[in-house]
Amino acid sequence: MLSGNTDCYQPAERKFGITRKMLEVLVKYKHPVGLITKNSLILRDIDLLQELAQHDLVSVAVSINSLNEDLRQKMEPRTASCLKRLNIIEQLAVKKIPVSVMVAPVIPGLNDHEIARVIQAAAERGAYTAGYTIVRLNGEIAGIFEDWIRKTFPDKAEKVLHRIQACHGGHLHDSRWGTRMHGEGNIADAIRQLFDLACKKFFPPRQHFSFNLRAFRRPSGQMELF
């Protein structure tokens, strides 16, 4: 899995090409991989992704949390625009590379009302499924986020902070396995229902994608010792 913690197509990748080198190794040994990104640089590697896709070895998730470009710029500056992210989905789908949309992070009181619109736009461009996470503010992130929301959206700050707390047992942070990503309580349940209804409406029944775990080529030489 590439980008579990940070985007593997952040600006430095354009110079260093580390992600591309990793994909070349995965292609060579036919090793399955999932990627999450919000940047258009992934299209540079569409040749490798297409080669992996021919053997059911890759699935890409494009992160989109708003179709409001003004809001996107405030939440995620220096990332690809909403339209560019939808274009990523479309170009990958045309090349028959399995692509989904990750509606994340959902921030209650700020962008949760856009869930259905994001899913519809992604489905219309070829995404085959969707996922979501509700924002959680662990560690020092809580202080950084609170400072940002109060400066950027002073009229909404209290409502947003209280709704995040309502999703995480009265706290801004949440490390509980199985709960931390989607939250709990009435607001989290409403978000879950909205997400489920949108998926049912905009994604027609399709065969679920699964990775091909039988294609892996064992390296020759040193690895044969194990």
C-alpha positions in Angstrom: 0.0 0.0 0.0 1.5 3.3 -1.1 0.3 6.5 0.7 -1.0 5.1 3.9 0.4 8.1 5.7 1.5 10.6 3.1 0.9 11.1 -0.6 3.4 9.1 -2.7 3.0 11.7 -5.5 3.8 14.8 -3.5 6.0 17.4 -5.3 9.3 15.8 -4.3 8.4 12.7 -6.3 8.7 14.7 -9.5 12.5 15.1 -8.7 13.3 11.8 -7.0 11.1 9.3 -8.8 11.0 7.0 -5.8 7.4 5.9 -6.4 8.1 5.1 -10.0 11.1 3.0 -9.1 9.0 1.1 -6.6 6.3 0.4 -9.2 9.0 -0.9 -11.6 10.0 -3.4 -9.0 6.4 -4.4 -8.4 5.9 -4.8 -12.2 9.0 -7.0 -12.5 7.9 -9.4 -9.7 4.1 -9.1 -10.3 3.4 -7.9 -6.8 0.0 -6.4 -6.0 -0.2 -2.8 -4.9 -2.8 -0.2 -3.9 -2.2 3.5 -4.1 -4.0 6.6 -2.7 -3.3 10.0 -4.1 -4.7 13.5 -4.6 -2.1 14.6 -7.2 -2.0 14.5 -11.0 1.6 13.2 -11.0 0.2 9.7 -10.9 -0.6 10.0 -14.6 3.2 10.0 -15.3 3.2 6.4 -14.3 0.1 5.3 -16.2 2.2 2.9 -18.3 3.3 0.9 -15.3 -0.2 1.0 -13.7 -1.7 -0.3 -16.9 0.8 -3.1 -17.0 -0.1 -4.0 -13.4 -3.8 -3.8 -14.2 -3.5 -6.3 -17.0 -2.8 -8.9 -14.2 -5.2 -7.5 -11.6 -2.3 -6.2 -9.5 -3.3 -2.6 -8.9 -6.1 -0.5 -7.5 -5.9 3.3 -7.2 -8.0 5.5 -4.9 -8.2 9.2 -5.7 -8.9 11.4 -2.7 -11.6 14.0 -3.2 -13.2 15.7 -0.2 -14.9 18.7 -2.0 -16.0 19.9 -5.4 -15.9 23.4 -4.1 -12.6 24.7 -5.4 -12.5 27.6 -2.9 -12.9 25.2 -0.1 -10.4 22.7 -1.6 -7.8 25.5 -1.8 -8.3 26.3 1.9 -8.2 22.7 3.0 -5.5 21.3 0.7 -3.4 24.0 -0.8 -0.7 23.0 -3.4 -2.7 19.9 -4.4 -4.5 19.1 -7.6 -7.8 20.9 -8.2 -11.1 19.2 -8.0 -11.4 19.0 -11.8 -7.9 17.6 -12.1 -8.7 14.8 -9.6 -11.8 13.9 -11.5 -9.7 13.9 -14.7 -7.3 11.4 -13.0 -10.2 9.1 -12.3 -11.3 9.4 -15.9 -7.9 8.8 -17.5 -7.2 5.7 -15.3 -10.7 4.3 -16.0 -10.2 4.7 -19.7 -7.0 2.6 -19.4 -8.9 0.0 -17.5 -7.0 0.6 -14.3 -9.4 0.0 -11.3 -10.0 3.3 -9.7 -12.1 4.4 -6.7 -12.8 7.6 -4.9 -11.8 8.2 -1.3 -14.0 10.9 0.2 -11.6 11.9 2.9 -11.4 13.5 5.3 -15.1 14.1 5.9 -15.3 17.1 8.2 -18.7 17.3 9.8 -20.2 20.8 9.4 -17.8 21.7 6.7 -17.9 19.3 3.7 -20.1 16.4 4.8 -23.0 17.7 2.7 -20.9 17.1 -0.5 -20.5 13.3 -0.1 -23.2 12.4 -2.6 -22.0 15.0 -5.2 -18.4 13.8 -5.0 -19.5 10.1 -5.4 -21.7 11.0 -8.3 -19.0 12.9 -10.1 -16.5 10.2 -9.6 -18.9 7.4 -10.7 -19.7 9.4 -13.9 -16.0 9.4 -14.7 -15.4 5.7 -14.2 -14.8 5.1 -10.5 -16.1 1.6 -9.6 -16.5 2.2 -5.8 -15.9 4.6 -3.0 -14.6 4.8 0.6 -14.6 7.5 3.3 -13.1 8.5 6.6 -14.2 11.0 9.2 -11.5 13.4 10.3 -9.8 12.6 13.6 -7.2 14.9 15.2 -4.6 12.9 17.1 -1.7 14.4 18.8 -0.5 17.9 17.8 -2.8 17.8 14.8 -5.7 18.8 17.1 -4.1 22.1 18.0 -3.0 22.8 14.4 -6.5 22.1 13.1 -8.3 24.2 15.7 -6.0 27.1 15.0 -6.7 26.7 11.3 -10.5 26.4 11.5 -10.8 29.4 13.8 -8.8 31.6 11.5 -10.2 30.3 8.2 -13.9 29.7 9.1 -14.5 31.7 12.4 -18.3 31.5 12.0 -18.2 27.7 11.7 -15.4 26.8 14.0 -17.4 25.9 17.1 -19.9 23.9 15.2 -17.2 21.9 13.3 -15.2 21.2 16.5 -18.3 20.1 18.4 -19.4 17.8 15.6 -16.0 16.2 15.3 -16.1 15.5 19.1 -19.6 14.1 18.7 -18.2 11.5 16.3 -15.4 10.4 18.6 -16.8 10.0 22.0 -16.5 13.7 23.0 -12.9 14.0 21.9 -11.2 15.5 18.8 -8.8 12.5 18.7 -9.7 8.8 18.3 -7.3 5.9 18.2 -9.8 3.1 18.7 -9.4 0.3 16.2 -12.6 -0.2 14.2 -14.1 3.1 15.3 -11.5 5.8 14.6 -12.0 6.0 10.8 -15.8 6.2 10.6 -16.7 7.4 14.1 -19.8 6.7 16.1 -23.0 8.5 17.3 -25.8 10.2 15.5 -23.7 12.5 13.3 -21.4 9.6 12.3 -24.5 7.4 11.6 -26.0 10.1 9.4 -22.8 10.4 7.4 -22.6 6.7 7.0 -26.2 6.5 5.7 -25.6 9.3 3.3 -22.5 7.6 2.0 -24.3 4.2 1.6 -27.3 5.7 -0.2 -25.0 7.6 -2.6 -23.0 4.5 -3.4 -26.2 2.5 -4.0 -27.6 5.2 -6.3 -24.5 6.0 -8.4 -22.5 2.7 -8.5 -24.3 0.0 -10.6 -23.7 -3.5 -9.4 -20.3 -4.6 -10.6 -18.0 -7.5 -9.9 -15.9 -6.6 -6.9 -12.2 -6.1 -7.6 -9.8 -8.5 -5.9 -6.0 -8.6 -6.2 -4.4 -11.5 -8.1 -2.2 -13.1 -5.5 -1.0 -15.9 -7.7 1.1 -14.0 -10.2 4.0 -13.2 -7.9 7.4 -14.2 -9.3 9.9 -15.3 -6.6 13.2 -13.5 -7.2 16.1 -15.8 -8.1 19.3 -16.0 -6.2 19.5 -14.9 -2.5 15.8 -15.2 -1.8 15.9 -18.9 -2.7 17.6 -19.5 0.7 14.3 -18.9 2.5 
